[in-house]
C-alpha cells in the first residue's frame, strides 16, 4: 500500500500539519515533509504536488487564518467561489474586458478548478439539500423545492447557501433565485435527479437551469425539471406562469409541456401561462421562434409579437397578435389590462395577493377595466378605485373579498 493511499489528497488537504507547512512557505516541519515526499512514487508524487498547488493557489486568493475555520470548509468554499467566478466568466460580455487580462484570468481559473476538482469530485465531500435547507412538509405558503426523493425544503428570506451535489452540480440558492451550475467533472445521466420548484400565491421566484436557461416563475406556479446534459431534449413541465430565456443549443431542443400545449424551442424568449382557473394555456413569443402543438397533432409556428392559445378540451390552436408588454408586465411587478373583464382580473389578483373573490352581481363580472396595477400598491388601492369610480363596494373577511353594488 502506497503512502498516498494512507495519506491521499483528501487527507493532506485536511491535515493541519500539511496546511501549516504550505502556508508557512515550507518552513514549519519542512524536514518531515521533504522526507515524506522523497518516499513517494511518481503517481503519488503527482497527487502530493497537486495538494500543495491547491493550497498555495487558494492562499493567494483569499485565506482565512482564523482557527475557527476548518481546513475542509475553507477549501470547499474557495472551490465553490472559483466555480461561480468561472461561470460568470463564461457568460460575461467579452467586449468589456481587455483580451490580455481576460486570457490571464481565464487561465488561472481553469487551472485552479481543474486541480481542485480532483479533490471535490473524487471524494465524498459533496453535500445535499438536507444539510443546507430546512426540511418541511408540503404547504401552500412557502417557496418549496421538492427533490427526487420526494422531500420538501423551504426557501425563506434568510436563505443564502451554496454547495456541491454528488453529481458535481453546484447549487447556489437564496430568497430570490436558485442556480444549478455545471462543473468540470459533472456526472450526467439521461435520467438525472428531478426537481420541482413550487411558488405559492403572493410570491415569485427565479431559476437558472444547468444549461444556462433563465426562468422566472410567477405566483401560484410549479415547474419540474432535471439536470441532464446528455439527453436528446431539455424538458420542463409547467403549471402556472413563467417567463423563459432559453439558452441556445441546436442539438438539444428545449421543450415546455404546459397542460395540453407543447412548446418547442432552440433558444429564445417567451412567456407561458397555464393557470387552471383560466381554462386555457397560452404562450407569447418575444424573440426568436417557437413551435407549438396539441395532443391531436396540430402544429403552429409562431413569430415574435404573437400568442398561441389553446382552450382546454378544445382542438384548435388560436394564434393572434398581442401587446407583448401586457403579457410580460408581471415580471416587473405590473399588470396591464386593456378592456379586460373584472372576472378575469380577479383571478390574477387572487394569485398576487392570495385572496379569493366573490362577485355578487353578473354586471360586476362583465365590468371592463383598462389600466395598470402595481404590485407594491396594496389590494385596497384597487378596491377603493372601484368603489369611488364605478360604485362597486367591497367587504373583506379574512382572505375573501366580496364585491357588490349597494
C-alpha positions as a Markdown table, in Angstrom:
| # | Residue | x | y | z |
|---|---|---|---|---|
| 1 | Unk | 0.0 | 0.0 | 0.0 |
| 2 | Unk | 1.5 | 3.3 | -1.1 |
| 3 | Unk | 1.9 | 6.2 | 1.3 |
| 4 | Unk | -0.6 | 8.4 | -0.5 |
| 5 | Unk | -3.2 | 5.7 | -0.1 |
| 6 | Unk | -2.8 | 6.2 | 3.6 |
| 7 | Unk | -2.4 | 10.0 | 3.1 |
| 8 | Unk | -4.5 | 10.7 | 0.0 |
| 9 | Unk | -5.2 | 14.2 | -1.3 |
| 10 | Unk | -8.2 | 14.4 | 0.9 |
| 11 | Unk | -6.2 | 13.7 | 4.0 |
| 12 | Unk | -3.5 | 16.1 | 3.0 |
| 13 | Unk | -5.9 | 19.0 | 2.5 |
| 14 | Unk | -7.4 | 18.3 | 5.9 |
| 15 | Unk | -4.0 | 17.7 | 7.7 |
| 16 | Unk | -3.2 | 20.7 | 9.9 |
| 17 | Unk | 0.5 | 20.0 | 9.8 |
| 18 | Unk | 0.5 | 19.8 | 6.0 |
| 19 | Unk | -1.5 | 23.1 | 5.7 |
| 20 | Unk | 0.8 | 24.8 | 8.2 |
| 21 | Unk | 3.8 | 23.6 | 6.2 |
| 22 | Unk | 2.5 | 25.0 | 2.9 |
| 23 | Unk | 1.1 | 28.3 | 4.3 |
| 24 | Unk | 4.4 | 28.9 | 6.2 |
| 25 | Unk | 6.2 | 28.9 | 2.8 |
| 26 | Unk | 7.5 | 25.4 | 3.5 |
| 27 | Unk | 9.4 | 26.4 | 6.7 |
| 28 | Unk | 7.5 | 24.7 | 9.5 |
| 29 | Unk | 8.1 | 20.9 | 9.7 |
| 30 | Unk | 9.9 | 21.2 | 6.3 |
| 31 | Unk | 12.3 | 18.3 | 7.1 |
| 32 | Unk | 9.4 | 15.9 | 7.8 |
| 33 | Unk | 7.5 | 16.7 | 4.6 |
| 34 | Unk | 10.6 | 16.7 | 2.4 |
| 35 | Unk | 11.4 | 13.2 | 3.6 |
| 36 | Unk | 7.8 | 12.2 | 3.2 |
| 37 | Unk | 7.9 | 13.5 | -0.4 |
| 38 | Unk | 11.1 | 11.5 | -1.2 |
| 39 | Unk | 9.4 | 8.2 | -0.5 |
| 40 | Unk | 6.6 | 8.7 | -3.0 |
| 41 | Unk | 6.3 | 7.0 | -6.3 |
| 42 | Unk | 5.6 | 9.1 | -9.5 |
| 43 | Unk | 1.8 | 8.7 | -9.2 |
| 44 | Unk | 1.7 | 9.6 | -5.5 |
| 45 | Unk | 4.1 | 12.5 | -6.0 |
| 46 | Unk | 1.7 | 14.0 | -8.6 |
| 47 | Unk | -1.1 | 13.8 | -6.1 |
| 48 | Unk | 1.1 | 15.4 | -3.4 |
| 49 | Unk | 2.2 | 18.2 | -5.7 |
| 50 | Unk | -1.5 | 18.8 | -6.6 |
| 51 | Unk | -2.4 | 19.2 | -3.0 |
| 52 | Unk | 0.4 | 21.7 | -2.5 |
| 53 | Unk | -0.7 | 23.6 | -5.6 |
| 54 | Unk | -4.3 | 23.8 | -4.4 |
| 55 | Unk | -3.3 | 25.3 | -1.1 |
| 56 | Unk | -0.8 | 27.8 | -2.5 |
| 57 | Unk | -3.2 | 29.0 | -5.1 |
| 58 | Unk | -6.0 | 29.3 | -2.7 |
| 59 | Unk | -3.9 | 31.2 | -0.2 |
| 60 | Unk | -3.1 | 33.8 | -2.9 |
| 61 | Unk | -6.8 | 34.3 | -3.5 |
| 62 | Unk | -8.3 | 34.6 | 0.0 |
| 63 | Unk | -7.4 | 32.7 | 3.1 |
| 64 | Unk | -9.0 | 33.0 | 6.5 |
| 65 | Unk | -6.4 | 32.3 | 9.2 |
| 66 | Unk | -9.0 | 32.1 | 11.9 |
| 67 | Unk | -8.7 | 28.8 | 13.8 |
| 68 | Unk | -12.5 | 28.6 | 13.8 |
| 69 | Unk | -12.5 | 27.8 | 10.1 |
| 70 | Unk | -11.8 | 24.1 | 9.4 |
| 71 | Unk | -9.4 | 23.4 | 6.5 |
| 72 | Unk | -12.0 | 21.4 | 4.6 |
| 73 | Unk | -14.7 | 24.1 | 4.9 |
| 74 | Unk | -12.2 | 26.7 | 3.7 |
| 75 | Unk | -11.0 | 24.7 | 0.7 |
| 76 | Unk | -14.6 | 23.8 | -0.2 |
| 77 | Unk | -15.8 | 27.4 | 0.0 |
| 78 | Unk | -12.9 | 28.7 | -2.1 |
| 79 | Unk | -13.6 | 26.0 | -4.7 |
| 80 | Unk | -17.2 | 27.0 | -4.9 |
| 81 | Unk | -16.2 | 30.6 | -5.3 |
| 82 | Unk | -14.0 | 29.7 | -8.2 |
| 83 | Unk | -16.8 | 27.7 | -9.9 |
| 84 | Unk | -19.0 | 30.7 | -9.6 |
| 85 | Unk | -16.3 | 33.0 | -11.0 |
| 86 | Unk | -15.8 | 30.7 | -13.9 |
| 87 | Unk | -19.5 | 30.6 | -14.7 |
| 88 | Unk | -19.7 | 34.4 | -14.6 |
| 89 | Unk | -16.6 | 34.5 | -16.9 |
| 90 | Unk | -18.3 | 32.2 | -19.4 |
| 91 | Unk | -21.5 | 34.3 | -19.5 |
| 92 | Unk | -20.0 | 37.8 | -19.4 |
| 93 | Unk | -19.7 | 40.0 | -22.4 |
| 94 | Unk | -16.1 | 39.8 | -23.5 |
| 95 | Unk | -16.0 | 43.2 | -25.1 |
| 96 | Unk | -15.9 | 44.8 | -21.7 |
| 97 | Unk | -12.6 | 43.0 | -20.9 |
| 98 | Unk | -9.2 | 43.6 | -22.3 |
| 99 | Unk | -8.1 | 40.5 | -24.2 |
| 100 | Unk | -4.8 | 40.1 | -22.2 |
| 101 | Unk | -6.4 | 40.4 | -18.8 |
| 102 | Unk | -9.3 | 38.1 | -19.8 |
| 103 | Unk | -7.0 | 35.3 | -21.0 |
| 104 | Unk | -4.8 | 35.6 | -17.9 |
| 105 | Unk | -7.8 | 35.4 | -15.6 |
| 106 | Unk | -9.4 | 32.6 | -17.5 |
| 107 | Unk | -6.2 | 30.5 | -17.5 |
| 108 | Unk | -5.8 | 31.0 | -13.7 |
| 109 | Unk | -9.4 | 30.0 | -13.0 |
| 110 | Unk | -9.4 | 27.0 | -15.3 |
| 111 | Unk | -6.1 | 25.8 | -13.9 |
| 112 | Unk | -7.2 | 26.0 | -10.3 |
| 113 | Unk | -10.6 | 24.5 | -10.9 |
| 114 | Unk | -9.1 | 21.5 | -12.8 |
| 115 | Unk | -6.8 | 20.8 | -9.8 |
| 116 | Unk | -9.4 | 21.4 | -7.1 |
| 117 | Unk | -11.9 | 19.2 | -8.9 |
| 118 | Unk | -9.6 | 16.2 | -8.2 |
| 119 | Unk | -10.3 | 16.8 | -4.5 |
| 120 | Unk | -14.0 | 17.5 | -4.6 |
| 121 | Unk | -15.3 | 15.1 | -7.2 |
| 122 | Unk | -13.1 | 12.1 | -6.2 |
| 123 | Unk | -14.0 | 12.2 | -2.5 |
| 124 | Unk | -17.2 | 12.2 | -0.5 |
| 125 | Unk | -17.2 | 15.9 | 0.2 |
| 126 | Unk | -20.4 | 16.8 | -1.6 |
| 127 | Unk | -23.5 | 17.6 | 0.4 |
| 128 | Unk | -27.2 | 17.5 | 0.0 |
| 129 | Unk | -30.2 | 19.8 | 0.3 |
| 130 | Unk | -30.8 | 18.4 | 3.8 |
| 131 | Unk | -27.5 | 19.9 | 5.1 |
| 132 | Unk | -28.3 | 23.4 | 3.8 |
| 133 | Unk | -32.0 | 24.0 | 3.7 |
| 134 | Unk | -34.8 | 23.5 | 6.2 |
| 135 | Unk | -36.9 | 20.3 | 5.6 |
| 136 | Unk | -40.6 | 20.8 | 5.7 |
| 137 | Unk | -43.9 | 19.3 | 4.8 |
| 138 | Unk | -45.8 | 20.4 | 1.7 |
| 139 | Unk | -47.6 | 23.6 | 2.2 |
| 140 | Unk | -49.0 | 26.5 | 0.2 |
| 141 | Unk | -47.3 | 29.4 | 2.0 |
| 142 | Unk | -43.6 | 28.8 | 1.4 |
| 143 | Unk | -41.5 | 28.6 | -1.7 |
| 144 | Unk | -40.6 | 24.9 | -1.8 |
| 145 | Unk | -38.0 | 22.7 | -3.6 |
| 146 | Unk | -39.1 | 19.1 | -4.0 |
| 147 | Unk | -36.2 | 16.6 | -4.6 |
| 148 | Unk | -36.3 | 13.3 | -6.4 |
| 149 | Unk | -36.7 | 11.6 | -3.1 |
| 150 | Unk | -40.0 | 13.4 | -2.5 |
| 151 | Unk | -38.6 | 15.6 | 0.3 |
| 152 | Unk | -39.6 | 19.2 | 0.6 |
| 153 | Unk | -37.3 | 22.1 | 1.5 |
| 154 | Unk | -38.4 | 25.6 | 2.0 |
| 155 | Unk | -36.8 | 28.9 | 0.8 |
| 156 | Unk | -37.0 | 31.7 | 3.3 |
| 157 | Unk | -36.0 | 35.4 | 3.4 |
| 158 | Unk | -32.8 | 34.3 | 5.2 |
| 159 | Unk | -31.9 | 31.5 | 2.7 |
| 160 | Unk | -28.4 | 32.0 | 1.3 |
| 161 | Unk | -26.3 | 28.9 | 0.7 |
| 162 | Unk | -24.2 | 27.1 | -1.9 |
| 163 | Unk | -22.9 | 23.6 | -2.2 |
| 164 | Unk | -21.9 | 20.7 | -4.5 |
| 165 | Unk | -24.2 | 17.8 | -5.2 |
| 166 | Unk | -22.8 | 14.3 | -5.6 |
| 167 | Unk | -23.1 | 14.5 | -9.4 |
| 168 | Unk | -20.8 | 17.6 | -9.4 |
| 169 | Unk | -23.6 | 20.2 | -9.8 |
| 170 | Unk | -23.0 | 23.4 | -8.0 |
| 171 | Unk | -26.2 | 24.7 | -6.2 |
| 172 | Unk | -26.5 | 28.4 | -5.3 |
| 173 | Unk | -29.8 | 29.3 | -3.6 |
| 174 | Unk | -31.1 | 32.4 | -2.0 |
| 175 | Unk | -34.5 | 34.0 | -1.3 |
| 176 | Unk | -34.9 | 35.2 | -4.9 |
| 177 | Unk | -33.2 | 32.5 | -7.2 |
| 178 | Unk | -31.8 | 29.1 | -7.3 |
| 179 | Unk | -28.9 | 28.4 | -9.8 |
| 180 | Unk | -27.8 | 25.0 | -10.9 |
| 181 | Unk | -24.2 | 25.3 | -12.4 |
| 182 | Unk | -22.2 | 22.7 | -14.2 |
| 183 | Unk | -18.6 | 21.9 | -13.1 |
| 184 | Unk | -15.7 | 20.4 | -14.8 |
| 185 | Unk | -16.3 | 16.9 | -13.6 |
| 186 | Unk | -20.1 | 16.8 | -14.0 |
| 187 | Unk | -21.5 | 13.3 | -13.9 |
| 188 | Unk | -24.6 | 13.5 | -16.0 |
| 189 | Unk | -27.1 | 10.8 | -17.0 |
| 190 | Unk | -30.3 | 10.9 | -19.2 |
| 191 | Unk | -32.4 | 10.4 | -16.1 |
| 192 | Unk | -30.7 | 12.8 | -13.6 |
| 193 | Unk | -32.4 | 13.7 | -10.4 |
| 194 | Unk | -35.7 | 15.6 | -11.0 |
| 195 | Unk | -36.5 | 18.7 | -9.0 |
| 196 | Unk | -39.7 | 20.7 | -8.6 |
| 197 | Unk | -40.0 | 24.3 | -7.6 |
| 198 | Unk | -43.3 | 25.3 | -6.1 |
| 199 | Unk | -44.1 | 29.0 | -5.8 |
| 200 | Unk | -47.2 | 29.9 | -3.6 |
| 201 | Unk | -49.7 | 32.7 | -4.2 |
| 202 | Unk | -48.3 | 36.1 | -3.5 |
| 203 | Unk | -44.7 | 35.3 | -4.3 |
| 204 | Unk | -42.3 | 35.0 | -7.3 |
| 205 | Unk | -39.1 | 33.0 | -7.7 |
| 206 | Unk | -36.4 | 32.6 | -10.4 |
| 207 | Unk | -34.4 | 29.6 | -11.6 |
| 208 | Unk | -31.3 | 29.0 | -13.7 |
| 209 | Unk | -31.0 | 25.6 | -15.2 |
| 210 | Unk | -27.7 | 23.8 | -15.7 |
| 211 | Unk | -27.7 | 24.7 | -19.4 |
| 212 | Unk | -27.9 | 28.4 | -18.6 |
| 213 | Unk | -31.6 | 28.8 | -19.3 |
| 214 | Unk | -33.2 | 31.5 | -17.1 |
| 215 | Unk | -36.8 | 31.1 | -15.9 |
| 216 | Unk | -38.9 | 33.5 | -13.8 |
| 217 | Unk | -41.9 | 31.9 | -12.1 |
| 218 | Unk | -45.0 | 33.9 | -11.3 |
| 219 | Unk | -47.2 | 33.4 | -8.2 |
| 220 | Unk | -49.0 | 30.1 | -7.8 |
| 221 | Unk | -46.7 | 28.2 | -10.2 |
| 222 | Unk | -44.9 | 24.9 | -10.3 |
| 223 | Unk | -42.1 | 23.7 | -12.6 |
| 224 | Unk | -40.4 | 20.3 | -12.9 |
| 225 | Unk | -37.0 | 19.7 | -14.5 |
| 226 | Unk | -33.8 | 17.7 | -14.3 |
| 227 | Unk | -30.1 | 18.5 | -14.7 |
| 228 | Unk | -29.2 | 16.1 | -17.5 |
| 229 | Unk | -26.8 | 17.5 | -20.1 |
| 230 | Unk | -26.8 | 14.5 | -22.4 |
| 231 | Unk | -30.5 | 13.8 | -23.0 |
| 232 | Unk | -31.7 | 14.5 | -26.6 |
| 233 | Unk | -34.1 | 17.1 | -25.4 |
| 234 | Unk | -34.3 | 19.5 | -22.5 |
| 235 | Unk | -37.7 | 19.1 | -20.9 |
| 236 | Unk | -39.6 | 21.0 | -18.2 |
| 237 | Unk | -43.2 | 20.8 | -17.1 |
| 238 | Unk | -45.1 | 23.9 | -16.0 |
| 239 | Unk | -48.3 | 24.7 | -14.2 |
| 240 | Unk | -49.0 | 28.4 | -13.7 |
| 241 | Unk | -47.0 | 31.1 | -15.4 |
| 242 | Unk | -43.3 | 31.6 | -16.3 |
| 243 | Unk | -41.1 | 33.7 | -18.5 |
| 244 | Unk | -38.3 | 31.7 | -20.3 |
| 245 | Unk | -35.0 | 32.9 | -21.6 |
| 246 | Unk | -33.7 | 29.7 | -23.2 |
| 247 | Unk | -30.0 | 29.1 | -23.8 |
| 248 | Unk | -29.5 | 28.2 | -27.4 |
| 249 | Unk | -28.5 | 24.6 | -28.3 |
| 250 | Unk | -29.4 | 23.5 | -31.8 |
| 251 | Unk | -28.6 | 19.9 | -30.9 |
| 252 | Unk | -30.9 | 19.8 | -27.9 |
| 253 | Unk | -34.4 | 21.4 | -28.3 |
| 254 | Unk | -36.0 | 22.9 | -25.2 |
| 255 | Unk | -39.5 | 21.5 | -24.5 |
| 256 | Unk | -42.1 | 23.1 | -22.3 |
| 257 | Unk | -45.0 | 20.8 | -21.5 |
| 258 | Unk | -47.8 | 23.0 | -20.2 |
| 259 | Unk | -51.1 | 21.1 | -19.7 |
| 260 | Unk | -52.2 | 20.1 | -23.3 |
| 261 | Unk | -49.9 | 22.6 | -25.1 |
| 262 | Unk | -46.4 | 21.5 | -26.1 |
| 263 | Unk | -43.8 | 24.3 | -26.8 |
| 264 | Unk | -40.5 | 23.5 | -28.6 |
| 265 | Unk | -37.7 | 26.0 | -29.0 |
| 266 | Unk | -33.9 | 26.0 | -29.6 |
| 267 | Unk | -33.2 | 29.3 | -27.8 |
| 268 | Unk | -35.4 | 32.3 | -27.4 |
| 269 | Unk | -37.6 | 34.4 | -25.0 |
| 270 | Unk | -41.2 | 33.7 | -24.4 |
| 271 | Unk | -44.0 | 33.6 | -21.8 |
| 272 | Unk | -46.2 | 30.7 | -20.9 |
| 273 | Unk | -49.4 | 31.0 | -18.9 |
| 274 | Unk | -51.3 | 27.9 | -17.8 |
| 275 | Unk | -53.4 | 28.7 | -14.7 |
| 276 | Unk | -56.1 | 26.0 | -14.1 |
| 277 | Unk | -58.8 | 28.6 | -13.4 |
| 278 | Unk | -58.2 | 30.4 | -16.7 |
| 279 | Unk | -59.3 | 27.4 | -18.8 |
| 280 | Unk | -56.6 | 27.8 | -21.4 |
| 281 | Unk | -52.8 | 27.6 | -22.0 |
| 282 | Unk | -51.1 | 30.4 | -23.9 |
| 283 | Unk | -47.6 | 31.2 | -25.0 |
| 284 | Unk | -46.4 | 34.6 | -26.1 |
| 285 | Unk | -43.2 | 35.0 | -28.1 |
| 286 | Unk | -40.9 | 37.9 | -27.6 |
| 287 | Unk | -37.8 | 36.9 | -29.6 |
| 288 | Unk | -36.9 | 34.0 | -31.9 |
| 289 | Unk | -39.4 | 31.4 | -33.0 |
| 290 | Unk | -41.3 | 28.6 | -31.3 |
| 291 | Unk | -43.3 | 25.6 | -32.4 |
| 292 | Unk | -46.5 | 24.7 | -30.5 |
| 293 | Unk | -48.6 | 21.6 | -30.8 |
| 294 | Unk | -51.6 | 20.0 | -29.2 |
| 295 | Unk | -52.3 | 16.3 | -28.4 |
| 296 | Unk | -54.2 | 15.9 | -31.7 |
| 297 | Unk | -51.1 | 16.6 | -33.8 |
| 298 | Unk | -51.8 | 20.2 | -34.8 |
| 299 | Unk | -48.6 | 22.3 | -35.1 |
| 300 | Unk | -48.2 | 26.0 | -35.4 |
| 301 | Unk | -45.0 | 28.0 | -35.7 |
| 302 | Unk | -45.4 | 31.5 | -34.3 |
| 303 | Unk | -43.4 | 34.7 | -34.7 |
| 304 | Unk | -42.4 | 37.5 | -32.2 |
| 305 | Unk | -45.4 | 39.6 | -31.1 |
| 306 | Unk | -47.9 | 36.8 | -31.4 |
| 307 | Unk | -49.6 | 34.5 | -29.0 |
| 308 | Unk | -50.7 | 30.9 | -29.3 |
| 309 | Unk | -53.7 | 29.9 | -27.2 |
| 310 | Unk | -55.3 | 26.6 | -26.6 |
| 311 | Unk | -58.5 | 26.3 | -24.6 |
| 312 | Unk | -58.7 | 23.1 | -22.5 |
| 313 | Unk | -60.6 | 20.3 | -24.1 |
| 314 | Unk | -60.6 | 22.0 | -27.5 |
| 315 | Unk | -58.5 | 21.1 | -30.5 |
| 316 | Unk | -57.9 | 24.4 | -32.2 |
| 317 | Unk | -54.7 | 26.4 | -31.5 |
| 318 | Unk | -55.6 | 30.1 | -31.8 |
| 319 | Unk | -52.8 | 32.4 | -33.0 |
| 320 | Unk | -53.2 | 36.2 | -32.7 |
| 321 | Unk | -51.2 | 39.4 | -32.4 |
| 322 | Unk | -50.9 | 40.7 | -28.9 |
| 323 | Unk | -49.3 | 43.5 | -26.9 |
| 324 | Unk | -46.2 | 41.7 | -25.6 |
| 325 | Unk | -45.6 | 44.3 | -22.9 |
| 326 | Unk | -49.0 | 43.5 | -21.4 |
| 327 | Unk | -48.3 | 39.8 | -21.3 |
| 328 | Unk | -44.9 | 40.0 | -19.6 |
| 329 | Unk | -45.6 | 43.0 | -17.3 |
| 330 | Unk | -45.9 | 40.7 | -14.3 |
| 331 | Unk | -42.1 | 40.2 | -14.4 |
| 332 | Unk | -41.8 | 43.9 | -13.5 |
| 333 | Unk | -44.5 | 43.6 | -10.8 |
| 334 | Unk | -47.1 | 45.2 | -13.0 |
| 335 | Unk | -50.4 | 44.0 | -14.5 |
| 336 | Unk | -51.5 | 45.9 | -17.6 |
| 337 | Unk | -55.1 | 45.5 | -18.8 |
| 338 | Unk | -56.8 | 46.7 | -21.9 |
| 339 | Unk | -60.6 | 46.5 | -21.7 |
| 340 | Unk | -60.4 | 43.3 | -19.6 |
| 341 | Unk | -63.4 | 41.8 | -17.8 |
| 342 | Unk | -63.3 | 42.1 | -14.0 |
| 343 | Unk | -64.0 | 38.4 | -13.6 |
| 344 | Unk | -60.7 | 37.7 | -15.4 |
| 345 | Unk | -58.8 | 40.4 | -13.5 |
| 346 | Unk | -59.7 | 39.0 | -10.1 |
| 347 | Unk | -58.2 | 35.6 | -10.9 |
| 348 | Unk | -54.9 | 37.3 | -11.4 |
| 349 | Unk | -55.3 | 39.4 | -8.2 |
| 350 | Unk | -56.0 | 36.1 | -6.4 |
| 351 | Unk | -52.6 | 34.8 | -7.4 |
| 352 | Unk | -50.9 | 38.1 | -6.5 |
| 353 | Unk | -52.4 | 38.8 | -3.1 |
| 354 | Unk | -53.6 | 35.3 | -2.1 |
| 355 | Unk | -57.2 | 36.2 | -1.7 |
| 356 | Unk | -60.5 | 34.8 | -3.1 |
| 357 | Unk | -63.1 | 37.0 | -4.8 |
| 358 | Unk | -66.8 | 36.7 | -4.6 |
| 359 | Unk | -68.6 | 38.7 | -7.3 |
| 360 | Unk | -72.3 | 39.1 | -6.3 |
| 361 | Unk | -73.7 | 40.5 | -9.5 |
| 362 | Unk | -73.4 | 39.5 | -13.1 |
| 363 | Unk | -72.8 | 43.1 | -14.1 |
| 364 | Unk | -69.8 | 43.2 | -11.9 |
| 365 | Unk | -68.3 | 40.2 | -13.7 |
| 366 | Unk | -68.7 | 41.9 | -17.0 |
| 367 | Unk | -67.3 | 45.2 | -15.9 |
| 368 | Unk | -64.3 | 46.1 | -18.1 |
| 369 | Unk | -61.1 | 47.7 | -16.9 |
| 370 | Unk | -58.2 | 49.4 | -18.7 |
| 371 | Unk | -55.2 | 50.5 | -16.7 |
| 372 | Unk | -52.0 | 49.4 | -14.9 |
| 373 | Unk | -51.9 | 47.8 | -11.4 |
| 374 | Unk | -48.7 | 47.9 | -9.4 |
| 375 | Unk | -48.0 | 45.1 | -7.0 |
| 376 | Unk | -46.4 | 47.4 | -4.5 |
| 377 | Unk | -49.8 | 49.1 | -4.1 |
| 378 | Unk | -51.9 | 47.1 | -1.6 |
| 379 | Unk | -55.1 | 45.4 | -2.8 |
| 380 | Unk | -57.1 | 48.0 | -1.0 |
| 381 | Unk | -55.8 | 50.6 | -3.5 |
| 382 | Unk | -57.6 | 48.8 | -6.4 |
| 383 | Unk | -60.7 | 48.2 | -4.4 |
| 384 | Unk | -61.0 | 51.8 | -3.4 |
| 385 | Unk | -60.7 | 52.8 | -7.0 |
| 386 | Unk | -63.6 | 50.5 | -8.0 |
| 387 | Unk | -65.7 | 52.0 | -5.2 |
| 388 | Unk | -65.2 | 55.6 | -6.0 |
| 389 | Unk | -65.2 | 55.4 | -9.8 |
| 390 | Unk | -67.6 | 52.6 | -10.5 |
| 391 | Unk | -69.7 | 52.3 | -7.4 |
| 392 | Unk | -68.6 | 48.8 | -6.7 |
| 393 | Unk | -68.4 | 48.2 | -2.9 |
| 394 | Unk | -66.3 | 45.6 | -1.2 |
| 395 | Unk | -66.2 | 43.7 | 2.0 |
| 396 | Unk | -63.0 | 41.8 | 3.3 |
| 397 | Unk | -63.4 | 38.9 | 5.6 |
| 398 | Unk | -60.1 | 37.1 | 6.3 |
| 399 | Unk | -58.7 | 36.2 | 2.8 |
| 400 | Unk | -62.0 | 36.6 | 1.0 |
| 401 | Unk | -63.1 | 39.7 | -0.9 |
| 402 | Unk | -66.8 | 40.3 | -1.7 |
| 403 | Unk | -67.7 | 42.7 | -4.5 |
| 404 | Unk | -71.3 | 44.1 | -4.7 |
| 405 | Unk | -73.4 | 47.1 | -5.7 |
| 406 | Unk | -75.0 | 49.0 | -2.8 |
